[in-house]
């Protein structure tokens, strides 16, 4: 199955980083395409986007200053199908991507994404005290997977922190 293209640019406000694309995303070529994934609803409800976007519009979010990538590019049924070697390679590629594009904020969509990249055992939701790449602020958000058991209201509140930070930044 083909990889889902990253959507990257210089000067991004936020680079959303997932574990890896779902099989549905691999089939369609678009990020967060599984109909059970709440990503697009979360962005709208948190006020990060002015409306609910469709996965086929993922590249359009570059105009809003939002980009997309994953720690592992290969689509799988679940994270349990990702090999340790793929994570190792993915960490190197992600570090290079962040260092090259220097988004203002790296938003890890799931604690597991952040801990896998950072090597930390634990992380709190929200902004992290230490950055993994100089010049990039790290933000840990809940996964948008439909399997997450956290109430949607709590998930949206965490993503709202991200929006509030962007609104407080005079460069946005």
C-alpha positions, 0 to 999 in steps of 0.5 A: 500500500502506498504511503500518504504524502506529508504536507509540509512547508516552511513557516507552519504554525503547527505540524500534526504528527501521527503514529502512521496512516490507517489503511483507509488513509493509505487507500485514499492518500489522505491523512485521518481518513478513517471515518471513525477517526475524530481528527477533523471534528476535533479541529473544528470543535476546538476552533483550530479550523473555521469549519469541519474539513474533509480528509480529501482537503488535508492539503488545504490546511497548509493555507491555515499554517497546518501540516501533516506527517507521521513517525512511520509512513507505512499504513497499517491496521494498527500501531501493533503492526509497526516494527521497532526498526520502522520506529528507529528510522521514523525517529531519524526522519522526523527529527530531520523534518522538524529541524528542516521545516521548523514549525512553530509547534510540533503537535504529537497526536497521541502520547504514544507518538511523543514518547516513541519519538522523545524516548521519554517514559511519560508525558503530560497533555499540552505543552512540554517543558523541553523541546525535542528539536531546538526552535520547535515547541512540543505539544502533546494532544490525545489521539483522535482515534475512535478507539480512545476512551477519553470524553470528546469534551476533554479532548477538545479542551486540550486541542483548544489550548493549542488554538489559544496559544496560536491566537496569543502569538502576534506572528499568527 
